[in-house]
Amino acid sequence: MSRRPALRISVALALLATAVLPATPAVAAGETTTNGCVASVPEPGTTTPVQICYSLFRPEGASAGHTVPLIFHSHGWGGSRTKDPAAFKSWLDAGYGVLSFDQRSFGESTGVAHVMNPDYEGRDVVKLVDFVASLDWVTKQRPGDPLIGAIGGSYGGGYQFAGAFTELRDRGRTRFDALAPEITWWDLKQSLAPDEAARTMWLAILFAGGGTHLPPAVSAAFVYLMTTGTWPTGRAGRDLDAFFAKNGPAWHVAHGRKLDIPVLFGQGLSDNLFNLNQGLQNFQQALTPRSRAHSIFVGYNGGHTLPSVLPPGFATPGDPCSIALGSPNFGALEQRFMDLNLVGGNTGLSGFGSYHLATADGRCLSQRSLTPNKQYRLGKVTTSANLGLPIAVEVAKGPITIAGVPRLDARVSSLLPDAGAFFALSVGITPLDAKIVQNNTMPLREKKVVRGARRSIDLPGIAVDVPAGKSLFLTISPVADMFAGQNGRIPNLLTLDHTTLTLHRSTH
């Protein structure tokens, strides 16, 4: 089963049934499948419990006298739970139970999508953990504390953080014993609209796949954002800042919470919705040092991927680092990770506390640190804003290897208000053929006229080998297809002075 879920618009449009299924078991090949629902937190202003529906797969031989650990699973945005036990064959054959569930407002679950708010989706997950804790065939570490891990990607990675952090907030500890979130976020606003420039290509897909599941005022805000190019802060009924305030690990960490359990991260370097920066912030900030020492970060070229045409980009799809860590794919790697942390024994896993990143050309680069260690002075750069063609400024000649999140610092001036541009590192023989690394850009928006304003921009996180005969460039583009419509309306100029680029240059 693929755990890199695409945003399935056709599936989302088919999710019309809201009937709640009773808990009715069906036996097949010695395994038991039970479909049911748990009652969870009512929607604001109501008293009717929301029903969160699940399919529970009990492996052959599991009983009160022979208990087993359990794996949570859930779907991406616009999807629904997995009901076919064949999708979890490797887990069931290995003696794990599995619970796959419909998140609030999706599939057969009721309610409205609050997009991983701890007071709603977070508590939904806690209710499911309570349910699992009542099953006599699931291993308990102490009364009420089942032995559980979690898998899933995108929105199905978000529930893992929402559930674990909500328990940490409300109970002082989480009952999850290991997580394996893929292609998910650290800060939802920062992901959807960095510097309040909306990733309109992805927002349109997200809205088509699940916009009707959002509260009406939030749906209206998304439409306003996509059609006007303006982040709707403070507008009556459209305050997305308030809606997204709690919806990610960033909020919990800001309130002093960190997870102290092992986590296997899977993040897409060519993911241009939840980019590498988001995964790195989770790894570096959402975990305690002890947890990080027992965790693994894997970056692959995949996830939420759209090709970058303007400016042109490149990436080689694939997951060389799961292979380098001894598994054929990320799904096999996460099962070894759960075997280690839920069952124990020698799994042969290594690479803990390190970053394992697929380069743009498809090799695996492993690094203990991504701390910036090299600075390049680029001087004064003048570029068109809002309209025009990209420019590329040479940074360094190959062969060199770059990894992590580069940072651009400059004193910025604009000719007129509402100036926008998009930044990335690129590789080519000349500025004319340079292509941005792993299809990602990051924006700068100056809403007012500025004169020498200090700005620091985190560029897209990357891993790239620049071979001999090619150079590393800084590409600045007045437009970017992922951010269509988010540049200003009239031609403008931006000047970057005292420009420096700081990055991690690998010795591998």
Residue pairs with C-beta under 8 A, 6 or more apart in sequence:
1 82
1 87
1 88
1 331
2 331
3 151
3 152
3 153
3 156
3 182
3 266
3 330
3 331
3 334
4 153
4 182
4 183
4 266
4 268
4 302
4 303
4 330
5 75
5 76
5 79
5 152
5 153
5 154
5 155
5 156
6 76
6 304
7 76
7 77
7 78
7 154
7 205
7 206
7 209
7 304
8 76
8 78
8 79
8 209
9 78
9 205
9 208
9 209
11 78
11 79
11 80
12 77
12 78
12 79
12 208
12 209
12 210
15 78
15 80
15 106
15 107
17 108
18 108
18 110
19 108
20 37
20 51
20 53
20 108
20 110
21 35
21 36
21 37
21 53
21 108
22 35
22 36
23 34
23 35
23 36
23 37
24 34
24 35
24 36
25 32
25 33
25 34
26 32
26 33
26 34
27 33
28 85
29 60
30 60
30 61
31 57
31 58
31 59
31 60
31 85
31 92
32 57
32 58
33 55
33 56
33 57
33 58
33 83
33 85
34 55
34 56
34 58
35 53
35 54
35 55
35 56
35 83
36 53
36 54
36 56
37 51
37 52
37 53
37 54
37 108
37 109
38 51
38 52
38 54
38 127
38 128
38 130
38 131
39 49
39 50
39 51
39 52
39 127
40 49
40 50
40 51
40 52
40 104
40 111
40 123
40 124
40 127
41 49
41 50
41 119
41 120
41 123
41 124
41 127
42 48
42 49
42 50
43 50
43 111
43 112
43 120
50 104
50 109
50 110
50 111
50 120
50 124
51 108
51 109
51 110
51 111
52 101
52 102
52 103
52 104
52 109
52 124
52 127
52 128
53 81
53 101
53 102
53 107
53 108
53 109
54 81
54 99
54 100
54 101
54 102
54 128
54 131
55 81
55 82
55 83
55 99
55 100
55 101
56 97
56 98
56 99
57 85
57 88
57 92
57 97
57 98
57 99
57 100
58 97
58 137
59 68
59 91
59 92
59 93
59 95
59 96
59 97
60 92
61 95
62 68
62 95
62 97
62 137
62 138
63 136
63 137
64 136
64 137
66 137
67 136
67 137
67 138
67 139
67 140
68 95
68 96
68 97
68 137
68 138
68 139
69 96
69 97
69 138
69 139
69 146
69 147
69 148
69 149
69 177
69 338
69 342
69 343
70 96
70 97
70 98
70 99
70 132
70 135
70 138
70 139
70 146
70 147
70 148
70 149
71 88
71 91
71 96
71 97
71 98
71 99
71 148
71 149
71 150
71 151
71 338
72 98
72 99
72 101
72 125
72 128
72 148
72 149
72 150
72 151
72 152
72 159
72 160
72 163
72 176
73 81
73 82
73 88
73 98
73 99
73 100
73 101
73 150
73 151
73 152
73 156
74 81
74 100
74 101
74 102
74 103
74 152
74 155
74 156
74 159
75 81
75 82
75 100
75 102
75 103
75 106
75 107
75 152
75 155
75 156
76 152
76 153
76 154
76 155
76 156
77 154
77 155
77 206
77 209
77 210
78 106
78 206
78 209
78 210
79 106
79 107
79 155
79 156
80 102
80 106
80 107
80 108
81 100
81 101
81 102
81 107
82 88
82 100
83 100
85 92
85 98
88 96
88 98
88 100
90 331
90 332
90 335
91 98
91 335
92 98
94 335
94 339
96 338
96 342
97 135
97 137
97 138
99 128
99 132
101 109
101 128
102 108
102 109
103 109
103 113
103 121
103 124
103 155
103 159
104 110
104 111
104 112
104 113
104 114
104 120
104 121
104 124
105 111
105 112
105 113
105 213
106 113
106 210
106 213
109 124
111 120
112 213
112 214
112 215
113 121
113 210
113 213
113 214
114 120
114 121
114 215
114 243
114 247
115 121
115 158
115 188
115 214
115 243
115 244
115 247
116 122
116 155
116 158
116 159
116 161
116 162
116 188
116 247
116 248
117 162
117 246
117 247
118 162
118 165
118 166
118 169
118 246
118 252
119 246
121 158
121 159
121 162
122 162
122 163
122 165
122 166
123 166
125 159
125 162
125 163
125 166
126 163
126 166
126 167
126 170
128 163
129 146
129 148
129 163
129 167
129 175
129 176
130 144
132 138
132 146
132 148
133 140
133 144
133 145
133 146
133 175
135 146
138 146
138 147
138 148
139 146
139 147
140 146
140 147
141 147
141 177
144 175
145 175
146 175
147 177
147 342
148 175
148 176
148 177
148 342
149 176
149 177
149 178
149 179
149 180
149 338
149 341
149 342
150 159
150 160
150 163
150 164
150 176
150 178
150 179
150 180
150 181
151 180
151 334
151 338
152 159
152 160
152 181
152 182
153 181
153 182
153 183
153 184
153 266
153 303
154 182
154 183
154 184
154 274
154 303
154 304
155 184
156 182
156 184
157 181
157 182
157 183
157 184
158 181
158 184
158 185
158 247
158 248
160 176
160 179
160 180
160 181
160 184
161 179
161 181
161 184
161 248
161 249
161 252
161 259
161 282
161 286
162 247
163 174
163 176
164 174
164 176
164 179
164 259
164 261
165 174
165 249
165 252
165 257
165 259
167 173
167 174
167 175
167 176
168 174
168 252
168 257
168 259
169 252
169 255
169 257
174 259
174 261
176 261
177 261
177 341
177 342
178 261
178 262
178 263
178 264
178 337
178 338
178 341
178 342
179 259
179 261
179 262
179 263
179 264
180 263
180 264
180 265
180 266
180 334
180 337
180 338
181 263
181 265
181 266
181 282
182 265
182 266
182 267
182 303
182 330
183 266
183 267
183 268
183 271
183 273
183 274
183 279
183 302
183 303
183 304
184 274
184 278
184 279
184 282
185 191
185 248
185 274
185 278
186 248
186 249
186 250
186 277
186 278
186 279
186 281
186 282
186 285
186 286
187 248
187 249
187 250
187 251
187 278
187 281
188 244
188 247
188 248
189 240
189 241
189 244
190 250
190 278
191 199
191 273
191 274
191 275
191 278
192 198
192 199
192 202
192 203
192 244
192 273
193 199
193 225
193 231
194 442
194 443
195 442
195 443
195 444
195 445
196 231
196 233
196 445
197 420
197 443
197 445
197 483
197 486
198 225
198 226
198 229
198 231
198 483
198 485
198 486
199 272
199 273
199 482
199 483
200 226
200 229
200 482
200 483
200 484
200 485
200 486
201 306
201 481
201 482
201 483
201 484
202 272
202 273
202 304
202 306
202 482
203 222
203 225
203 226
204 226
207 219
207 222
207 223
207 226
211 219
211 222
212 219
214 222
215 243
217 237
217 238
218 240
218 243
220 237
220 238
221 232
221 235
221 237
221 238
221 239
221 240
221 243
222 240
224 230
224 232
224 235
224 238
225 231
225 232
225 240
226 485
229 485
229 486
229 487
231 240
232 238
232 239
232 240
233 239
233 240
233 241
245 251
249 281
249 282
249 285
249 286
250 281
250 285
252 286
253 285
253 286
258 285
258 286
258 287
258 288
258 291
259 286
259 287
259 288
259 291
260 287
260 288
260 290
260 291
261 291
262 291
262 294
262 295
262 337
262 341
263 282
263 283
263 287
263 291
263 295
264 295
264 296
264 298
264 333
264 334
264 337
265 279
265 282
265 283
265 295
265 296
265 297
265 298
266 298
266 299
266 300
266 330
266 334
267 274
267 276
267 278
267 279
267 280
267 297
267 298
267 299
267 300
267 303
268 274
268 275
268 276
268 299
268 300
268 301
268 302
268 303
268 304
268 305
269 275
269 276
269 299
269 300
269 301
269 315
269 357
269 358
269 360
269 438
269 440
269 461
269 462
269 463
270 301
270 302
270 303
270 305
270 315
270 317
270 360
270 438
270 439
270 440
271 302
271 303
271 304
271 305
272 304
272 305
272 306
272 308
272 439
272 440
272 482
273 303
273 304
274 303
274 304
275 440
275 460
275 461
276 299
276 357
276 405
276 438
276 440
276 460
276 461
276 462
277 405
277 458
277 460
277 461
279 297
279 299
279 461
280 297
280 355
280 370
280 404
280 405
280 461
283 292
283 295
283 297
283 355
284 292
287 295
292 353
293 352
293 353
294 341
294 352
294 353
295 352
295 353
296 325
296 337
296 349
296 351
296 352
296 353
296 354
296 356
297 354
297 355
297 356
298 319
298 321
298 322
298 325
298 330
298 333
298 356
299 321
299 355
299 356
299 357
299 358
299 463
300 318
300 319
300 320
300 321
300 322
300 330
300 358
301 315
301 316
301 317
301 318
301 319
301 358
301 360
301 362
301 438
302 317
302 318
302 319
305 315
305 317
305 439
306 439
306 481
306 482
307 313
307 439
308 436
308 439
308 440
308 441
308 480
308 481
308 482
309 481
310 390
310 477
310 479
310 480
310 481
311 390
311 422
311 424
311 426
311 435
311 436
311 441
311 475
311 477
311 480
312 435
312 436
313 424
313 426
313 435
313 436
313 437
313 438
313 439
313 440
314 360
314 427
314 435
314 436
314 437
314 438
314 439
315 360
315 437
315 438
315 439
316 358
316 360
316 361
316 362
318 358
318 362
319 329
319 330
319 358
320 358
320 362
320 363
320 364
321 356
321 357
321 358
321 364
321 366
322 328
322 329
322 330
322 332
322 333
323 329
323 364
324 356
324 364
324 366
325 333
325 349
325 350
325 351
325 356
326 333
326 336
326 348
326 349
326 350
327 333
327 336
336 347
336 348
336 349
337 347
337 349
339 345
339 347
340 347
340 349
351 366
353 368
354 366
354 367
354 368
355 366
355 367
355 368
355 370
355 403
355 404
356 364
356 365
356 366
357 364
357 365
357 366
357 367
357 403
357 463
358 364
358 365
358 463
359 365
359 401
359 463
359 464
359 465
360 427
360 437
360 438
360 462
360 463
360 464
360 465
361 464
361 465
363 465
365 401
365 403
365 463
365 465
365 506
365 508
366 508
367 403
367 404
367 504
367 506
367 508
369 504
370 403
370 404
370 405
370 504
371 404
371 504
372 404
372 406
372 407
372 502
372 503
372 504
373 504
373 505
374 502
374 503
374 504
374 505
375 500
375 501
375 502
376 395
376 396
376 500
376 501
376 502
376 503
377 499
377 500
378 393
378 395
378 474
378 496
378 499
378 500
378 501
379 497
379 498
379 499
380 495
380 496
380 497
380 498
380 499
381 391
381 393
381 410
381 474
381 476
381 495
381 496
381 499
382 493
382 494
382 495
382 496
383 391
383 421
383 476
383 478
383 493
383 494
383 496
384 478
384 491
384 492
384 493
384 494
385 414
385 419
385 420
385 421
385 478
385 487
385 488
385 491
385 492
385 493
385 494
386 418
386 419
386 420
386 478
386 479
386 487
386 488
386 489
386 490
386 491
386 492
387 478
387 479
387 487
387 490
387 491
387 492
388 478
388 479
388 491
389 477
389 478
390 475
390 476
390 477
390 478
391 431
391 475
391 476
391 477
392 426
392 428
392 431
392 432
392 434
392 473
392 474
392 475
392 476
393 431
393 473
393 474
393 476
394 431
394 471
394 472
394 473
395 425
395 471
395 472
395 473
395 474
395 501
396 466
396 471
396 472
397 466
397 470
397 471
397 472
398 427
398 465
398 466
398 467
398 468
398 469
398 470
398 471
398 472
399 465
399 466
399 467
399 468
400 465
400 466
400 472
400 505
401 463
401 464
401 465
401 466
401 505
401 506
401 507
401 508
402 425
402 462
402 463
402 464
402 466
402 472
402 503
402 504
402 505
402 506
403 462
403 463
403 464
403 504
403 506
404 461
404 462
404 463
404 503
404 504
405 458
405 459
405 460
405 461
406 425
406 458
406 459
406 462
406 501
406 502
406 503
406 504
407 456
407 457
407 458
407 459
407 501
407 502
407 503
408 423
408 456
408 457
408 459
408 474
408 496
408 499
408 500
408 501
409 454
409 455
409 456
409 457
409 498
409 499
409 500
409 502
410 454
410 455
410 496
410 497
410 498
410 499
410 500
411 452
411 453
411 454
411 455
411 496
411 497
411 498
412 444
412 446
412 450
412 452
412 453
412 454
412 455
412 494
412 495
412 496
412 497
413 450
413 451
413 452
413 453
413 494
413 495
413 497
414 446
414 449
414 450
414 492
414 493
414 494
414 495
415 449
415 492
415 493
415 494
416 449
416 488
416 490
416 492
416 493
417 446
417 447
417 448
417 449
417 488
418 445
418 446
418 447
418 488
418 489
418 490
418 492
419 445
419 446
419 488
419 492
419 493
419 494
420 443
420 444
420 445
420 446
420 478
420 486
420 487
420 488
420 492
421 443
421 444
421 476
421 477
421 478
421 487
421 494
422 441
422 442
422 443
422 444
422 476
422 477
422 478
422 479
422 480
422 483
423 441
423 442
423 443
423 444
423 457
423 459
423 474
423 475
423 476
423 477
424 436
424 437
424 440
424 441
424 442
424 459
424 460
424 474
424 475
424 477
425 436
425 437
425 459
425 460
425 462
425 464
425 472
425 473
425 474
425 475
425 503
426 434
426 435
426 436
426 437
426 472
426 473
426 474
426 475
427 434
427 435
427 437
427 464
427 466
427 470
427 471
427 472
427 473
428 434
428 435
428 470
428 471
428 473
429 469
429 470
429 471
431 473
434 471
434 473
434 475
436 475
437 460
437 462
437 464
438 460
438 462
438 463
438 464
440 460
440 461
440 462
440 482
441 460
441 475
441 477
441 480
441 482
441 483
442 457
442 458
442 459
442 460
443 480
443 483
443 486
444 455
444 457
444 494
445 486
446 453
446 494
452 497
464 472
466 472
474 501
476 494
478 487
479 487
